[in-house]
Amino acid sequence: MNSTRTHTGGTEQAKYAGLLWDAVIAADEHTAHDVVHAALDAGVSAESVLLDVIGAVQRRIGAEWAAAHISVAQEHAATAINERVIAALPARTGGTSVVHDRITVTCVDGEWHSLPARLLAETLTLRGFAVDYLGAQVPLPRLITHLHRTAPDTVALSSSIPVRLPTAHATITACQAAGVPVIAGGAAFGVDGRYARLLGAQAWAPDARAAADRLAEAPLPRPVGAPQPVDLLPHLADQEYSMVARSATALVAAVYEGLAESLPSMADYTELEREHTAADLAHIVDFLATALYVGDDDLFTGFLSWTVGILAARGVPTHALRAGLDLLAAELRDFPRASGLLAAGAAHLERLGA
C-alpha cells in the first residue's frame, strides 16, 4: 500500500485522534494499535494517520503536561506507545518505491525529543525518499562520519529545545562543510523559522508535511563551504555568550544563595522544592546564554512567558522568578548585552503581572 499525500477530512482524523488519546493515556498499547488499524481501514491515509492522528495526540500530550494535567510518567508512557505504534505501521502499509533523494533525518546532539523527527522520517519514506533515520542525541562526529559514508542529498535536522541552538549551529556548519545542505525544523528554530535562517540552514519547514513538500519540489542547493559563526552572528565577537555559558554553574549557585537570603520562605522548602528551584535557575541561565548567542530578546522573553504559564499551572508563585532575574543582573552588571536582556525580561514579567 502506497499512501502518500491524500487524506480524509478533519472530522474523521479528530475522531481517531480522540480514541488514540484515550488509549495512550490509559497506557493501553493494544487498543492504540487497534485504533490506528481502524483509521487505515476507514480510508485515512498512512501519512494522515502519522501526522493528523498520532502527531495530533503527541502535541496534545505536550500541552497537557505543560498544563499539569498529566504527569511526567504519563507523558513518557504515552510517547513510548506512540513510538511503538509508528514502528508497527510499515508492516501494515507495505513498501514504497524509492523515487526521490536520500535524506538523513537526525536530532541535534542533546535533543531527546525524537518523535517529531521520527514522524518526518516515516512521512518521507511514504513519499518515496530513501531515509536514514538516526534518532535522538546524535553526536556531531558520528553524524559527519555517517554523511561521508552514505553521501545523502540533504540532512533534515530536528530540535525542539531552543537552548540547543548553538549546537544546532555547529551541526549545520559541519554538514555544510561536508557538502550536504540542511533543512531545519522543530520548535527550537522558532515558529517562523527565524533561527534556522539566522544559523544559515538552506531551508526550514514548520512541520513534517511541509518539509516533505519542500524536499519533493527540488533538491536543496549544495553548499560551497560554510561561513564561520562570527560571520553570521557578528555580535559573538564580544564573547558574552562564551563567558556566560562557561560560568553557568557558578551563576546558578550565586543566584540560588542570593534567593535563599532574600526570600525567607525558602527556609521551609522541601528538598524536592530546592532541586526544582536550582533547575529553574539553570534554565534561566541557559536561555539567557542562548539569547545572547542568537542576539534576540524574544527568545528570552518567550521563555519567561512559558515559565510563568508552567508555574501558574502548578500553583507555584512567580515572585521568585523576578527576584532571580534581579540577582542575575547584579552578577552580570559588567555585561552590556546580558544586562539588556535581563532588563527586557524584567519589563516583560511586569507586563505579565508576574
DRENDREN-628258 format. One record per residue: residue number from 1; x negated, y, z negated of N, C-alpha, C in turn. Coordinates in steps of 0.05 Angstrom, whole numbers, plus 5000, padded with zeros to 4 digits. Layout:
(NUM,(X,Y,Z),(X,Y,Z),(X,Y,Z))
...
//
This chain:
(1,(4983,4976,5000),(5000,5000,5000),(4982,5025,5000))
(2,(4987,5042,5019),(4971,5067,5021),(4988,5091,5015))
(3,(4990,5098,4989),(5006,5121,4980),(4988,5145,4978))
(4,(4995,5166,4992),(4977,5189,4992),(4992,5214,4982))
(5,(4999,5232,4999),(5007,5258,4990),(5037,5262,4986))
(6,(5054,5245,4998),(5083,5249,4995),(5092,5238,4968))
(7,(5111,5251,4956),(5122,5241,4931),(5151,5250,4929))
(8,(5166,5238,4910),(5194,5244,4907),(5198,5269,4892))
(9,(5223,5276,4887),(5229,5302,4874),(5221,5302,4845))
(10,(5220,5327,4834),(5211,5331,4807),(5228,5318,4786))
(11,(5254,5315,4791),(5272,5303,4771),(5264,5274,4766))
(12,(5258,5260,4787),(5250,5232,4785),(5224,5229,4770))
(13,(5205,5246,4777),(5179,5246,4763),(5183,5253,4733))
(14,(5199,5273,4728),(5203,5281,4700),(5216,5258,4684))
(15,(5233,5243,4696),(5246,5220,4682),(5225,5200,4674))
(16,(5207,5192,4692),(5187,5172,4686),(5166,5184,4667))
(17,(5160,5210,4670),(5141,5222,4651),(5152,5221,4622))
(18,(5178,5225,4619),(5191,5224,4593),(5189,5195,4582))
(19,(5194,5176,4599),(5193,5148,4590),(5164,5140,4582))
(20,(5145,5149,4598),(5117,5143,4592),(5109,5157,4566))
(21,(5118,5181,4562),(5111,5195,4537),(5121,5179,4513))
(22,(5146,5170,4514),(5156,5154,4492),(5139,5129,4487))
(23,(5130,5117,4509),(5115,5092,4506),(5087,5097,4494))
(24,(5073,5118,4504),(5046,5122,4493),(5046,5132,4465))
(25,(5066,5149,4458),(5068,5159,4430),(5075,5136,4411))
(26,(5089,5116,4421),(5095,5093,4405),(5073,5072,4406))
(27,(5051,5079,4420),(5029,5060,4424),(5038,5034,4436))
(28,(5057,5036,4454),(5068,5012,4467),(5057,5010,4495))
(29,(5033,4997,4497),(5020,4996,4523),(5035,4979,4543))
(30,(5048,4958,4534),(5063,4941,4552),(5085,4957,4566))
(31,(5100,4972,4551),(5122,4989,4562),(5110,5010,4581))
(32,(5087,5021,4573),(5074,5042,4590),(5069,5031,4618))
(33,(5058,5007,4619),(5054,4994,4646),(5080,4990,4660))
(34,(5101,4981,4646),(5127,4976,4658),(5138,5002,4670))
(35,(5135,5024,4656),(5145,5050,4666),(5132,5057,4692))
(36,(5105,5054,4693),(5091,5062,4718),(5099,5044,4741))
(37,(5102,5018,4736),(5111,5000,4757),(5139,5007,4766))
(38,(5157,5014,4747),(5184,5022,4754),(5184,5047,4772))
(39,(5166,5066,4766),(5165,5090,4782),(5156,5083,4810))
(40,(5137,5066,4813),(5128,5058,4840),(5150,5043,4855))
(41,(5165,5026,4841),(5187,5011,4853),(5209,5030,4862))
(42,(5212,5053,4848),(5233,5072,4855),(5225,5091,4878))
(43,(5200,5087,4888),(5192,5103,4911),(5174,5127,4905))
(44,(5167,5130,4879),(5148,5151,4872),(5120,5143,4883))
(45,(5107,5160,4898),(5081,5153,4909),(5061,5148,4887))
(46,(5040,5133,4894),(5019,5128,4874),(5006,5154,4866))
(47,(5002,5172,4885),(4989,5197,4877),(5007,5213,4858))
(48,(5033,5213,4863),(5051,5228,4846),(5053,5215,4818))
(49,(5051,5188,4817),(5050,5174,4791),(5026,5183,4776))
(50,(5003,5185,4789),(4979,5194,4776),(4981,5222,4766))
(51,(4990,5241,4783),(4987,5269,4777),(5012,5280,4764))
(52,(5036,5271,4772),(5061,5283,4762),(5074,5267,4740))
(53,(5065,5242,4735),(5075,5226,4713),(5053,5223,4692))
(54,(5032,5209,4698),(5011,5205,4679),(4997,5232,4672))
(55,(4991,5248,4692),(4979,5274,4687),(4996,5292,4671))
(56,(5022,5292,4677),(5041,5309,4661),(5041,5300,4632))
(57,(5041,5274,4627),(5041,5264,4600),(5016,5272,4585))
(58,(4993,5270,4600),(4968,5277,4587),(4967,5306,4579))
(59,(4977,5323,4596),(4979,5352,4589),(4996,5356,4565))
(60,(5018,5342,4563),(5036,5344,4540),(5022,5334,4515))
(61,(5006,5314,4517),(4991,5304,4494),(4973,5326,4483))
(62,(4959,5340,4501),(4942,5361,4492),(4958,5384,4478))
(63,(4980,5391,4490),(4997,5413,4479),(5009,5405,4452))
(64,(5017,5380,4450),(5029,5371,4424),(5008,5369,4402))
(65,(4984,5361,4410),(4963,5361,4390),(4957,5390,4380))
(66,(4955,5409,4399),(4949,5436,4392),(4970,5448,4374))
(67,(4995,5439,4378),(5017,5449,4361),(5020,5434,4335))
(68,(5001,5415,4330),(5001,5399,4306),(5026,5380,4304))
(69,(5037,5373,4327),(5060,5355,4327),(5051,5326,4328))
(70,(5026,5321,4337),(5015,5294,4336),(4987,5296,4324))
(71,(4978,5273,4313),(4951,5273,4301),(4929,5268,4321))
(72,(4904,5271,4312),(4882,5265,4330),(4882,5235,4337))
(73,(4889,5218,4318),(4890,5190,4323),(4911,5183,4344))
(74,(4935,5196,4342),(4955,5191,4362),(4946,5201,4390))
(75,(4933,5224,4390),(4922,5235,4416),(4903,5215,4428))
(76,(4884,5205,4412),(4865,5186,4423),(4878,5160,4433))
(77,(4897,5150,4417),(4910,5125,4425),(4926,5128,4450))
(78,(4941,5151,4452),(4957,5155,4476),(4939,5159,4501))
(79,(4917,5173,4498),(4899,5177,4520),(4887,5151,4529))
(80,(4880,5134,4510),(4869,5108,4517),(4889,5091,4533))
(81,(4914,5092,4525),(4934,5077,4540),(4937,5088,4568))
(82,(4937,5114,4571),(4938,5126,4598),(4915,5117,4615))
(83,(4891,5116,4603),(4867,5107,4618),(4870,5078,4628))
(84,(4881,5061,4611),(4884,5033,4619),(4906,5030,4640))
(85,(4927,5046,4638),(4948,5046,4659),(4936,5054,4685))
(86,(4920,5075,4685),(4907,5084,4710),(4889,5062,4722))
(87,(4874,5049,4704),(4856,5027,4713),(4872,5004,4727))
(88,(4897,5000,4718),(4913,4978,4729),(4926,4985,4756))
(89,(4927,5011,4762),(4942,5019,4786),(4931,5007,4813))
(90,(4905,5006,4817),(4895,4996,4843),(4905,4968,4849))
(91,(4908,4951,4829),(4918,4924,4834),(4946,4924,4845))
(92,(4962,4945,4838),(4989,4947,4848),(4990,4961,4875))
(93,(4974,4982,4879),(4976,4998,4903),(4960,4987,4926))
(94,(4941,4969,4921),(4926,4957,4943),(4903,4975,4951))
(95,(4888,4966,4971),(4865,4981,4980),(4872,5003,4999))
(96,(4853,5022,5003),(4856,5044,5021),(4832,5046,5039))
(97,(4836,5049,5065),(4814,5051,5083),(4799,5077,5078))
(98,(4772,5075,5080),(4755,5098,5076),(4754,5114,5103))
(99,(4764,5138,5102),(4764,5154,5127),(4751,5182,5122))
(100,(4743,5187,5097),(4732,5213,5091),(4704,5210,5079))
(101,(4693,5232,5069),(4666,5233,5059),(4663,5218,5033))
(102,(4637,5216,5024),(4631,5204,4999),(4629,5226,4977))
(103,(4644,5222,4956),(4645,5242,4934),(4636,5229,4908))
(104,(4619,5243,4894),(4612,5235,4867),(4628,5252,4848))
(105,(4644,5239,4831),(4661,5252,4811),(4649,5248,4784))
(106,(4643,5270,4770),(4629,5268,4745),(4637,5290,4726))
(107,(4633,5285,4700),(4636,5306,4680),(4609,5318,4672))
(108,(4610,5342,4663),(4586,5356,4653),(4576,5340,4629))
(109,(4550,5340,4625),(4539,5327,4601),(4550,5341,4577))
(110,(4559,5326,4557),(4572,5337,4533),(4602,5339,4536))
(111,(4613,5334,4559),(4642,5336,4563),(4653,5308,4560))
(112,(4671,5304,4539),(4682,5278,4534),(4711,5275,4544))
(113,(4723,5297,4554),(4750,5295,4565),(4748,5285,4594))
(114,(4748,5259,4597),(4742,5247,4624),(4768,5242,4640))
(115,(4791,5243,4628),(4815,5235,4643),(4821,5253,4667))
(116,(4817,5280,4665),(4822,5296,4689),(4804,5287,4712))
(117,(4778,5281,4706),(4760,5272,4727),(4769,5245,4738))
(118,(4780,5228,4720),(4789,5201,4729),(4813,5204,4748))
(119,(4831,5222,4741),(4854,5227,4758),(4845,5237,4786))
(120,(4825,5254,4786),(4815,5264,4812),(4802,5241,4828))
(121,(4786,5224,4814),(4773,5202,4828),(4794,5183,4841))
(122,(4815,5177,4826),(4835,5159,4836),(4851,5172,4859))
(123,(4856,5198,4857),(4870,5212,4878),(4854,5212,4904))
(124,(4828,5218,4901),(4811,5218,4925),(4809,5191,4937))
(125,(4808,5170,4921),(4808,5143,4932),(4833,5137,4948))
(126,(4856,5145,4937),(4881,5142,4952),(4881,5157,4978))
(127,(4868,5180,4979),(4866,5196,5003),(4846,5185,5023))
(128,(4831,5165,5016),(4812,5153,5035),(4784,5163,5033))
(129,(4776,5174,5010),(4749,5181,5005),(4734,5158,4993))
(130,(4708,5156,4998),(4690,5138,4983),(4682,5152,4958))
(131,(4689,5140,4935),(4686,5155,4909),(4667,5139,4891))
(132,(4648,5154,4879),(4632,5144,4857),(4641,5159,4832))
(133,(4655,5146,4814),(4664,5158,4790),(4645,5152,4768))
(134,(4632,5173,4756),(4611,5169,4736),(4622,5172,4708))
(135,(4645,5185,4704),(4657,5187,4678),(4647,5210,4661))
(136,(4649,5207,4635),(4644,5229,4616),(4614,5230,4609))
(137,(4606,5255,4600),(4580,5259,4588),(4557,5247,4604))
(138,(4554,5255,4629),(4533,5244,4646),(4508,5261,4643))
(139,(4486,5250,4633),(4461,5266,4631),(4452,5275,4658))
(140,(4443,5300,4660),(4435,5311,4685),(4414,5295,4700))
(141,(4393,5285,4687),(4373,5270,4702),(4385,5245,4715))
(142,(4404,5232,4701),(4417,5208,4712),(4434,5216,4736))
(143,(4448,5239,4734),(4464,5248,4757),(4447,5253,4781))
(144,(4425,5267,4778),(4407,5273,4801),(4395,5248,4813))
(145,(4388,5229,4796),(4378,5203,4806),(4399,5190,4823))
(146,(4424,5191,4814),(4446,5179,4829),(4450,5193,4856))
(147,(4447,5220,4856),(4451,5234,4882),(4429,5227,4901))
(148,(4404,5224,4892),(4383,5216,4911),(4387,5188,4921))
(149,(4398,5171,4904),(4402,5143,4912),(4425,5139,4931))
(150,(4447,5154,4927),(4472,5150,4943),(4477,5170,4964))
(151,(4465,5194,4963),(4468,5215,4982),(4498,5222,4988))
(152,(4513,5230,4967),(4541,5237,4972),(4543,5264,4987))
(153,(4566,5269,4998),(4571,5293,5012),(4578,5316,4994))
(154,(4589,5310,4970),(4598,5330,4951),(4597,5319,4923))
(155,(4591,5336,4904),(4596,5329,4875),(4620,5344,4866))
(156,(4639,5330,4854),(4662,5342,4841),(4657,5342,4811))
(157,(4653,5366,4800),(4644,5369,4773),(4667,5379,4755))
(158,(4672,5364,4734),(4694,5369,4716),(4685,5377,4688))
(159,(4697,5398,4677),(4692,5406,4649),(4717,5420,4638))
(160,(4725,5411,4614),(4748,5423,4601),(4739,5442,4578))
(161,(4714,5441,4570),(4705,5455,4546),(4688,5479,4555))
(162,(4697,5503,4551),(4682,5527,4560),(4653,5528,4549))
(163,(4648,5518,4525),(4621,5520,4515),(4601,5503,4530))
(164,(4611,5486,4549),(4593,5471,4566),(4585,5486,4591))
(165,(4594,5511,4594),(4588,5526,4619),(4558,5529,4624))
(166,(4542,5535,4604),(4513,5536,4611),(4502,5510,4622))
(167,(4511,5487,4610),(4503,5461,4621),(4515,5457,4649))
(168,(4540,5466,4653),(4552,5463,4680),(4535,5479,4700))
(169,(4526,5503,4692),(4509,5519,4710),(4484,5504,4718))
(170,(4470,5492,4698),(4446,5477,4703),(4453,5453,4722))
(171,(4476,5441,4719),(4484,5418,4735),(4489,5427,4764))
(172,(4503,5449,4767),(4509,5460,4794),(4483,5466,4808))
(173,(4465,5480,4794),(4439,5488,4806),(4423,5463,4814))
(174,(4422,5443,4797),(4407,5419,4803),(4418,5404,4827))
(175,(4445,5402,4828),(4458,5389,4851),(4451,5403,4877))
(176,(4453,5430,4876),(4447,5445,4900),(4418,5442,4908))
(177,(4400,5441,4888),(4371,5437,4895),(4367,5410,4908))
(178,(4384,5391,4901),(4382,5365,4914),(4397,5364,4941))
(179,(4408,5387,4949),(4421,5389,4975),(4450,5381,4976))
(180,(4463,5379,4952),(4491,5370,4951),(4508,5393,4941))
(181,(4529,5400,4956),(4547,5421,4947),(4565,5412,4924))
(182,(4576,5431,4909),(4592,5425,4885),(4619,5438,4888))
(183,(4641,5423,4882),(4667,5434,4877),(4673,5430,4847))
(184,(4680,5451,4833),(4683,5451,4805),(4713,5452,4798))
(185,(4720,5440,4775),(4748,5441,4766),(4749,5435,4736))
(186,(4771,5442,4724),(4775,5438,4696),(4778,5464,4681))
(187,(4790,5463,4657),(4796,5487,4643),(4772,5504,4636))
(188,(4748,5492,4634),(4724,5507,4627),(4718,5529,4647))
(189,(4726,5525,4672),(4719,5544,4693),(4738,5567,4696))
(190,(4758,5568,4678),(4777,5590,4679),(4801,5583,4696))
(191,(4825,5594,4689),(4849,5588,4703),(4848,5598,4732))
(192,(4831,5617,4737),(4828,5628,4764),(4802,5620,4777))
(193,(4787,5602,4764),(4761,5593,4775),(4739,5613,4774))
(194,(4742,5634,4758),(4722,5656,4757),(4694,5646,4750))
(195,(4693,5627,4731),(4666,5618,4723),(4654,5599,4743))
(196,(4670,5584,4758),(4659,5568,4779),(4645,5586,4800))
(197,(4659,5607,4807),(4647,5626,4827),(4622,5640,4815))
(198,(4624,5648,4790),(4602,5661,4777),(4577,5644,4776))
(199,(4581,5618,4772),(4558,5600,4769),(4549,5588,4795))
(200,(4562,5597,4817),(4551,5590,4844),(4562,5565,4856))
(201,(4583,5553,4846),(4594,5529,4859),(4605,5536,4886))
(202,(4603,5517,4905),(4612,5522,4932),(4643,5524,4934))
(203,(4657,5512,4915),(4686,5513,4915),(4697,5507,4887))
(204,(4722,5514,4884),(4736,5509,4858),(4764,5501,4865))
(205,(4776,5484,4848),(4804,5477,4852),(4818,5476,4825))
(206,(4843,5485,4824),(4857,5486,4798),(4866,5459,4788))
(207,(4868,5439,4806),(4878,5412,4797),(4869,5392,4818))
(208,(4874,5366,4812),(4865,5345,4829),(4877,5346,4857))
(209,(4902,5352,4859),(4915,5353,4885),(4903,5375,4902))
(210,(4898,5398,4890),(4885,5420,4906),(4857,5413,4913))
(211,(4842,5399,4895),(4815,5391,4902),(4815,5372,4925))
(212,(4833,5352,4925),(4834,5333,4947),(4842,5347,4973))
(213,(4860,5366,4971),(4867,5381,4996),(4843,5395,5007))
(214,(4828,5409,4989),(4805,5424,4998),(4784,5406,5011))
(215,(4778,5384,4998),(4758,5366,5009),(4767,5352,5035))
(216,(4793,5349,5038),(4803,5337,5063),(4802,5357,5086))
(217,(4803,5383,5081),(4803,5403,5102),(4777,5402,5118))
(218,(4755,5403,5105),(4729,5403,5118),(4707,5399,5097))
(219,(4684,5388,5105),(4663,5384,5086),(4653,5411,5075))
(220,(4645,5412,5050),(4633,5436,5039),(4606,5440,5052))
(221,(4598,5465,5056),(4572,5470,5068),(4549,5461,5050))
(222,(4529,5449,5063),(4506,5440,5048),(4490,5465,5038))
(223,(4482,5465,5013),(4467,5488,5003),(4438,5487,5013))
(224,(4427,5510,5015),(4398,5513,5022),(4385,5524,4998))
(225,(4372,5507,4982),(4361,5517,4957),(4382,5523,4936))
(226,(4374,5535,4914),(4393,5542,4893),(4382,5566,4878))
(227,(4399,5586,4874),(4390,5610,4860),(4384,5604,4831))
(228,(4365,5618,4819),(4359,5616,4791),(4381,5630,4774))
(229,(4386,5620,4749),(4408,5632,4733),(4406,5663,4731))
(230,(4382,5673,4728),(4379,5702,4724),(4387,5717,4750))
(231,(4386,5704,4773),(4393,5717,4798),(4424,5721,4799))
(232,(4439,5701,4790),(4468,5704,4789),(4478,5719,4764))
(233,(4463,5717,4743),(4471,5728,4717),(4448,5746,4707))
(234,(4444,5769,4718),(4421,5786,4711),(4421,5794,4681))
(235,(4444,5794,4668),(4445,5802,4640),(4430,5782,4622))
(236,(4425,5758,4633),(4410,5738,4616),(4381,5747,4611))
(237,(4372,5767,4626),(4345,5777,4621),(4341,5788,4594))
(238,(4362,5797,4580),(4359,5808,4553),(4355,5787,4532))
(239,(4357,5761,4539),(4351,5739,4521),(4371,5737,4497))
(240,(4392,5752,4497),(4411,5750,4475),(4424,5722,4473))
(241,(4432,5711,4497),(4443,5685,4496),(4424,5665,4484))
(242,(4399,5664,4493),(4380,5645,4484),(4376,5648,4454))
(243,(4373,5672,4444),(4368,5676,4416),(4392,5668,4398))
(244,(4416,5675,4407),(4439,5667,4392),(4443,5636,4392))
(245,(4439,5624,4415),(4442,5595,4417),(4422,5581,4400))
(246,(4397,5590,4400),(4376,5577,4385),(4380,5580,4354))
(247,(4392,5602,4346),(4396,5608,4318),(4424,5601,4308))
(248,(4439,5585,4323),(4467,5579,4317),(4470,5567,4289))
(249,(4453,5547,4282),(4456,5534,4256),(4451,5553,4233))
(250,(4431,5570,4236),(4425,5590,4215),(4448,5610,4213))
(251,(4459,5618,4235),(4481,5638,4235),(4505,5626,4221))
(252,(4512,5601,4227),(4535,5588,4214),(4530,5587,4183))
(253,(4506,5580,4175),(4500,5578,4147),(4502,5605,4133))
(254,(4492,5626,4146),(4493,5652,4134),(4522,5662,4131))
(255,(4538,5659,4152),(4565,5668,4151),(4582,5652,4131))
(256,(4577,5626,4130),(4591,5609,4110),(4585,5619,4082))
(257,(4560,5624,4076),(4552,5634,4050),(4566,5661,4044))
(258,(4566,5678,4064),(4580,5704,4061),(4609,5701,4056))
(259,(4622,5683,4069),(4651,5678,4065),(4655,5667,4036))
(260,(4638,5649,4027),(4642,5638,4000),(4640,5660,3979))
(261,(4623,5680,3984),(4620,5702,3965),(4643,5722,3967))
(262,(4654,5727,3991),(4674,5748,3995),(4703,5738,3992))
(263,(4707,5711,3994),(4734,5700,3992),(4735,5682,3968))
(264,(4745,5692,3946),(4747,5675,3921),(4762,5649,3925))
(265,(4782,5649,3944),(4798,5626,3948),(4782,5601,3957))
(266,(4758,5606,3969),(4742,5584,3978),(4732,5567,3956))
(267,(4731,5578,3932),(4722,5562,3909),(4740,5538,3904))
(268,(4765,5540,3912),(4784,5518,3908),(4787,5500,3933))
(269,(4771,5505,3953),(4773,5488,3977),(4766,5459,3971))
(270,(4779,5441,3984),(4771,5413,3982),(4746,5409,4000))
(271,(4734,5386,3998),(4710,5380,4014),(4718,5381,4044))
(272,(4742,5370,4050),(4751,5370,4078),(4755,5398,4088))
(273,(4767,5416,4071),(4771,5443,4079),(4745,5458,4084))
(274,(4725,5451,4068),(4698,5463,4072),(4686,5454,4098))
(275,(4690,5429,4105),(4680,5418,4130),(4694,5432,4154))
(276,(4720,5436,4151),(4735,5449,4173),(4726,5478,4176))
(277,(4720,5492,4154),(4711,5519,4155),(4684,5521,4169))
(278,(4666,5503,4162),(4640,5503,4175),(4643,5497,4205))
(279,(4660,5478,4212),(4665,5472,4240),(4677,5495,4255))
(280,(4695,5509,4243),(4707,5533,4256),(4686,5554,4261))
(281,(4668,5559,4242),(4647,5578,4246),(4628,5570,4268))
(282,(4623,5544,4270),(4605,5534,4291),(4619,5539,4318))
(283,(4645,5535,4320),(4659,5541,4345),(4657,5570,4353))
(284,(4660,5588,4333),(4659,5616,4338),(4632,5623,4350))
(285,(4610,5613,4338),(4583,5619,4347),(4579,5607,4375))
(286,(4589,5583,4380),(4586,5571,4406),(4600,5587,4428))
(287,(4624,5596,4422),(4639,5611,4442),(4626,5639,4446))
(288,(4616,5650,4424),(4602,5676,4427),(4578,5673,4445))
(289,(4562,5652,4441),(4539,5647,4458),(4547,5643,4487))
(290,(4568,5628,4491),(4577,5623,4519),(4587,5648,4532))
(291,(4601,5665,4517),(4610,5691,4528),(4586,5708,4535))
(292,(4565,5707,4519),(4540,5721,4525),(4528,5711,4551))
(293,(4529,5684,4555),(4518,5672,4579),(4532,5681,4604))
(294,(4559,5681,4604),(4574,5688,4628),(4579,5718,4629))
(295,(4574,5732,4607),(4578,5761,4607),(4608,5769,4609))
(296,(4625,5756,4594),(4654,5760,4598),(4667,5761,4570))
(297,(4678,5784,4563),(4693,5787,4537),(4717,5768,4536))
(298,(4730,5764,4559),(4755,5749,4560),(4751,5720,4550))
(299,(4728,5709,4555),(4723,5681,4545),(4724,5680,4515))
(300,(4712,5700,4502),(4712,5701,4473),(4739,5708,4461))
(301,(4752,5728,4472),(4778,5736,4461),(4799,5714,4467))
(302,(4796,5701,4489),(4815,5678,4495),(4812,5656,4475))
(303,(4787,5650,4467),(4782,5630,4446),(4794,5639,4420))
(304,(4792,5664,4413),(4804,5674,4388),(4834,5671,4388))
(305,(4847,5677,4411),(4876,5673,4413),(4883,5644,4409))
(306,(4868,5626,4421),(4874,5598,4418),(4870,5589,4389))
(307,(4849,5599,4376),(4844,5592,4348),(4866,5602,4330))
(308,(4875,5627,4334),(4897,5637,4318),(4922,5619,4321))
(309,(4928,5611,4346),(4950,5593,4350),(4947,5566,4336))
(310,(4923,5555,4337),(4918,5529,4324),(4921,5532,4294))
(311,(4910,5553,4282),(4912,5557,4254),(4941,5561,4245))
(312,(4956,5577,4261),(4984,5582,4254),(5000,5556,4255))
(313,(4994,5539,4275),(5008,5513,4277),(5003,5495,4253))
(314,(4980,5499,4241),(4972,5482,4219),(4978,5496,4192))
(315,(4990,5519,4193),(4996,5534,4168),(4972,5544,4153))
(316,(4950,5550,4168),(4925,5560,4156),(4924,5590,4159))
(317,(4919,5605,4138),(4917,5634,4140),(4894,5642,4159))
(318,(4897,5664,4173),(4877,5672,4192),(4859,5694,4182))
(319,(4862,5703,4157),(4846,5726,4148),(4816,5719,4147))
(320,(4809,5693,4143),(4781,5686,4142),(4768,5689,4170))
(321,(4784,5687,4191),(4774,5690,4218),(4762,5718,4222))
(322,(4777,5738,4214),(4768,5765,4217),(4743,5770,4199))
(323,(4744,5759,4174),(4721,5762,4157),(4696,5749,4168))
(324,(4700,5726,4181),(4678,5713,4194),(4665,5729,4216))
(325,(4682,5742,4232),(4672,5759,4253),(4656,5783,4242))
(326,(4666,5794,4220),(4652,5817,4208),(4624,5809,4198))
(327,(4623,5785,4185),(4598,5776,4175),(4579,5769,4197))
(328,(4589,5757,4218),(4572,5751,4241),(4562,5776,4255))
(329,(4578,5797,4256),(4570,5822,4267),(4547,5834,4251))
(330,(4548,5831,4225),(4526,5841,4208),(4500,5826,4214))
(331,(4502,5800,4218),(4479,5784,4224),(4467,5791,4251))
(332,(4484,5800,4270),(4475,5805,4298),(4475,5835,4304))
(333,(4472,5851,4284),(4474,5880,4289),(4453,5891,4308))
(334,(4431,5876,4311),(4409,5886,4330),(4413,5875,4358))
(335,(4435,5862,4363),(4441,5850,4390),(4464,5866,4402))
(336,(4458,5884,4421),(4479,5901,4431),(4502,5887,4445))
(337,(4496,5867,4462),(4519,5854,4476),(4535,5837,4456))
(338,(4521,5823,4438),(4535,5807,4418),(4553,5824,4400))
(339,(4542,5847,4393),(4557,5866,4376),(4582,5876,4391))
(340,(4579,5881,4417),(4602,5890,4433),(4623,5868,4435))
(341,(4615,5843,4438),(4634,5821,4440),(4648,5818,4413))
(342,(4634,5820,4391),(4647,5816,4365),(4666,5839,4359))
(343,(4659,5863,4368),(4677,5886,4364),(4702,5882,4381))
(344,(4699,5872,4405),(4722,5866,4422),(4740,5844,4410))
(345,(4726,5824,4397),(4741,5803,4384),(4757,5813,4360))
(346,(4744,5831,4344),(4758,5842,4321),(4783,5858,4330))
(347,(4779,5874,4351),(4802,5890,4361),(4824,5872,4371))
(348,(4816,5850,4384),(4836,5831,4394),(4852,5818,4372))
(349,(4838,5811,4350),(4852,5799,4327),(4872,5820,4315))
(350,(4863,5845,4314),(4881,5865,4304),(4906,5868,4321))
(351,(4903,5867,4347),(4927,5868,4365),(4945,5844,4361))
(352,(4933,5821,4354),(4949,5797,4349),(4961,5797,4321))
(353,(4953,5816,4305),(4964,5817,4277),(4951,5796,4259))
(354,(4927,5787,4267),(4913,5766,4251),(4893,5779,4233))
//
